[in-house]
């Protein structure tokens, strides 16, 4: 319970936590040394110095008390006070001083306490002046005031060591912080490279820093290179398969076309379906292969799609567009393919569809809604999986039935560091597909 409450107040950034690790031990050590050692040390010094002065004060007070008359007392006190470097005076009454020391005078309480303990005859101790100490005593011949230098009872600048510790602690913490920042910089660079790769971008990165950080950086580069090689190998393999299969399929279709059309028509249809399946597999395998990141205005995708829909007589309208029209690094062919897949699915299972785009500082969000039957909430994750066919299929590629339409869109979203989310349209009642791309 306590650690859970404390966790929400802890720094979340690496710099903040590193600074806390640096500052907390230094401050704790300084406080411990200040309280346990320095304060006790200066209290002991104050006690010893006050004891020496208390002997002189007691001697002066006893001399005044043993005098036969007031004049004799004044003469005797004056004779011995000057050699003892004590200024004596005979006020009319003992004033009420109280705790008149300044709040920054940390040794004053100890001086007052030790003087009154060692010299019980002292009535009041005034420490208003940090350079002088004045004590008041009631003697048989009237009130007596004795004043002497403050340095005789307490060390000068008693907390100078504390100031030095604080200044040196702050200086060393600052130096350690800059050193630690240089050590953390390679980690941030590696994190930025990993984040860029998650968005489908290859950022320039070379491992640096400590041995462990360099090892992690090299492991990241190896992983990235392996993934790139696997992706290229998959694309090249399927491209080769597609090329090798298209030739016999073309010959087969040509041969079937020479036969009687009534007998060959079903076979030609099967060949065309095989060709369509082959193209769908290739689209899914390559996703955004060969498509580089290009600064593109997200609104332009929607405008082009609406123009094509109007030319083809499709019932697609603009729902809402928000955000700035600033160019965003995207893969145009991949995004266009994803939006075409979403709108094609929407029109196949609904009579009309709406498309919108929202641009923020952190993401680009395309929204496609329709008035079709939608997909149950418990089957939306299944609908995005490749080669999945639902009873009321919403993710099947047009005419193919292989279940790659939404899978291709999800793969394109992941290549941009984003995600494909399926939900229910509040305005049209059908499916709501959100293609979210990280910036």
N, C-alpha and C positions, 0 to 999 in steps of 0.2 A: 504493500500500500504506500509506504513512504517513498520507496524508490520509484514507483510509478508516478507519484506526484512530483518528485524531484526531476524526473526525466523530461517533463514538458518544459522545464525552465532551463535545461542545459542547452548550450550552443549546438546547432545542428550542422554547421559548416566545419570543414576540416581545420581551417585557420582558427576559428573560434575555440574549438576543442584543444588545439595545440597551444594556443595562448593560455587557456585555462590550466593546462598541464604545467606550463612554465610558471605562471604567476602564483597559483595556489601554494605550491611548496615554498616558494621564496617568501611570500607574505606570512605563511604559517611559521616558518623558521624565524623570521624577523620578530614576530610577536612573541614567540616562545623565548627567544634570547632577550628581548626587551623586558619581559615580565620576570622571567626566572633569574636572569643574570644581571643585566644592567641596572634594573631598578633596585634590586637587593644590594648591588655593589655601591651605588650612590647613597642608599640609605645607611649602609655601614660607614661610609666616609663621612656623611653628615653627622652621624652619632659620635664618631671619634672627635671630629672638629668641635662639635658642640660641648663635649665633655671638657675639652681644654679651656674653652671660654667660660664654661660654668664655674670652673675653679676661680678665675679672676673675678667673676661677678659675685660669687659667694664671699670672697675676701673683701671686696668693696662694701657689700651689704653688711657684713659682720662688723667692719670698721665703723660704719655709720651708726649701727645699733649700739655699739659699746661706748660711744662718745657720751660725755657728761651733759652736753648742751647742744643746741642746734648749731650755734656758731662753731663749736669744736668739731661737730660732725661735718659741717661744710668744709672746714679747713682740712680735716683729715682725709675726706673723700677726694678733694681736689688734689691733694699731695700725692695720692697713690693712683688716681684714675689716669692722670696724664701719662705717666710711664707705661701704664698698661694699655694705652691707646684707646681709652674709653672716655667719652664726653659725658660728664655728669651735670645734671640740672635738678633744681628743686621746684617743681610746679606746685600750684596751689591745690590741685586734686588729681587723682588718678582718673584719666578719661576711660570711657567704655569703648574699647577698640573693636572687639569681636574678631571675625575673620576678614581682615582688611587687605589680604594679599590678592594679587592679580591671579586670574584663573589660569594663566600660562606659567605661573610660578609653581612648578611641580614639587620643589623641595621645601616650600614654605610650611606645609602642614607638619612635616617631620621636624623642622627647626623649632616650631612652636611647641610641639609635643615634648621633645627632648629637653628644652630649656625649662619648661614647667615641671618636668619630672626631676631633673637634676637640681634645680633651685626652687624649692617649694615656696620661698618668700615672694616670688614674682607674681604680680597680680594680673598684668596685661602684657602682651607682646604685640608690637606693631610692626608689620612687614609690608606696609603700603609702598615704601620706597625700596626697590629691589637692590639698591646699593647700600642701604643702612638697615640696622636692626635696633629698635628702641624698645626697652623693657621698662616697666613701671613697678615700683616696690613701695609698699607701705612700711615706713620705719617709725621708731618711737619719736623721731623729730620731724615727721611729715613725709609726704610723698617724695620719692626719689626717682629720677629718670636717668637711665644709663643708655648711651648710644654708642655703637661700635660698627665697624665695617662688616658687611654681609659676607665677604669672602672668608672671614674667620670661622664661619659656621657651615658653609656649604661650598662645594667646588664650583668654580666659575664655568658657565656653559655646561651644566651637568648632562644635557641631552644632546650635546654635540655629536656623540657617537651614534645616537639614534638617527640624527639627520644624515650623517655620513652613510649609515647602513641603508637608509631609504633611497638616497641618491644613487649609491653604488648598485643597489638592488634594481632600481629602475633602469639604470644604464646597462647592466648586464642582461636584464630581461629584454631590452630593446635590441641589443646585439644578438641575443639568442633568437629573437623573433625573426630578424632579417635572415639569419642563418637558416632557421627552420623553413622560412618562406622559400628560400632557394632550394631546399631539399624537397619541398612539397610541389614545387613548380613542375617537375617532370611527371608527377602523378596526375596533375591537372591536365597536362598536355596529352597524356595517354588517355585520360577520361574523355577529353574533347575528341580525340581521334576515334575512340570507340563509339561515342555518340554520333559522330559524323558517319561512320560506317553503318550504324544502325539505321540511318536515314538514306542509305544507298549512295553515300559519297565516300570517295577515297581521299583522305586528308594526308598531307605530307607529315610524316612522323618518324623521328629517329630516337631510339632509346637513349636516355641520359640519366644522371643522378647516381644514387647509391647502387651498390651491386644488386641488391634485392629488387630495386625499382627497374634497373636495366634488365634483369631476368624476366620480370613481369612484362616489360615492354617487348622483349624479344619473343616471348610466348604469344603475346597479342599479334605481333606481325606474322608469326608462323601460322597462327590460326586464321588470320585474314587471308593470307596467301593460299592456304589450303582450301578455304571456302571459295575463293575466286577461281581456283583451278577446278574444283568440283563443279561449280556453276558453268564454267566454260566447257568442261568435258561433257556435262549433261546436254548443254545446248548443241554442241557439235555432234554428239552422238545422235540426238533426235533429229537434227537437221539432216544428217547423213541417212538416217532411217527413212525420213520423209522423202528425201530425194530418190533413194533406192526403190521405195515402194510406189512412188508416183509413176515411174516408168512402166512397170508391169500393169498397174491399174489402168494407165492410159491405153496400153496395148489391149488389155482385156475389154475395155469399153469400146475401143475401136472394132475389135472383133465381134462384140455383141451387136454393134450397130449394123453389121452386115447380115445379121440373121433376120428372121421374120420378127417384125416389131411386136406382134402380139405375144410371142413366146419370149422375146428378149427384154421386154419392158420391165418386168420384175427384177431381172438380173441387173439391168442397167441401173435401176433404182438402188439395188444393194451396193453396186460399185460406187455410185455417187455418195451413198451414206458412208461407205468406208473412207472415201476421200475426205468427206466432211469430218469424220472422226479423227482422221490423221491430222487434219489442220487444227482441230481443237486441241489434240494432245500437244502439238508443237507450240501453239499459243500458250498453253499452260506451262510448258517446260521452259520456254525462253522468257516469258513474262515481259521484262523490260530489256532483254538482251539487245545490244546494238543501239540503244536509245540513251543518249547522254543527257546530263542535266543542263537545262537551258533556262535562263531567266525568262519566265513567262507570266503574264497577267492571268490569274485564275479565272477572272470573269470572261476571258476570251474563249475558254473551252465551252462555257455555257452558251455564249452568243453563237458560236459556230454550230453547236448541237441544235439549238433552236431554229437556226436558218435551215439546216438540213431537214429537220422535222417538218418545218413549214413547206419545204419544197416537195417532201414525200407525202404530205397530207397526214402526218401523225399528230395525235392530240397531246402534244407536250407543251406546257406553258411554264413561264417563270414564276416561281413562288416568292422568293425574296433573295436579294443580293445586298450584302453589307460588308463594310470594311474598305480599306484603301485599295486603289488599283496599282499598287506597287508590284514590280516583277518579283517572282518567287522562283528559286531554283527547282524545277520540276522536269520530269521526263515526259515530253508532250505526247509521244506515241502511246506510252503506257497509260497515261491519264485518259487520253481520248478513248482507248480501248476499254478501260474500266467504266467510263460513263456510258459508252454505247452498250456494254453488257447490262448495266443497271437499267437503262431506259428500255432496252429490248425486253428484258424480263418483265418490267412494269407494264408495258403495252400488251405483252402476250397474255398476262393473267388479269388485266384490267382494261377498262375502256379508255382511260385517260391517265396522264401522269403529270407531275410537277417536278421541276428541278430548281434548286437554289444553291447559292454559294455564299460562304461567310469566311472572311479573312480577318485574322487577329494577329497579334504580335508573335504568338507561339504556334499557331496551326492554321491550316486551310481546311475547311469543311464543306464538302459537296453533299447535298441532301436530295435524294430522289424518292418521291412518294407516289402511290397509286391508289386506285379505288378497287383493287382486286380482293381476293379472299385472305391474303396475308399468310403468315407462317406462325404457328403456335409458339409461344414463348419457350416451351421446353424442347423445341426442335430447331431453334435458330442456330445454335452452335453446330448442330449436325448438318444444317443446310449449307454452311460455309465450307465444310470439309470436301475435299476433291472426290469425285466419282461417287457422290452420294445422291440417291434419288428418293425424294419424299413421295408420299401417296398423292398429295396435291403439289406436284413438283413445281418449285419456284426457283430452283437453281440449275435447271437443265439448260444446256446450251441449245440455241434455237434449232430445232429440227434434228438434233443429234441424240439427245437423251443420255448424255454421258455424265452430266452433273458437274460441269466445269465452269459455268458462267460466274457464279459468286466466288468460286475458289480462285479463279484468275484475278478477280477484283481484290480479294483478300491478299493474294500474293503481291500484287502491285502496291497495295497499301503498306504492307510490311517492308517492301523495298524502299519506301519513302519514310520509314520510321513511324508509320501510322497504323491504323486499324480500320477494319470494316465492322460497323455496328448495325444490327438489325433490330427494328422495333415496330411499333404500331403507329400509323399516321393518325394524328388527332384531327386533321382537317379533311382527309379523304377517306379514312377508315380502313385503308389497306395496309400494305407493307411500307415501312419507312427505312430506307437504306442510307446510312451516313458513311461517307468515305472521308476519313480524317487523316490528314497528312501533316507531319511535323515540319516546322520551318527550321 
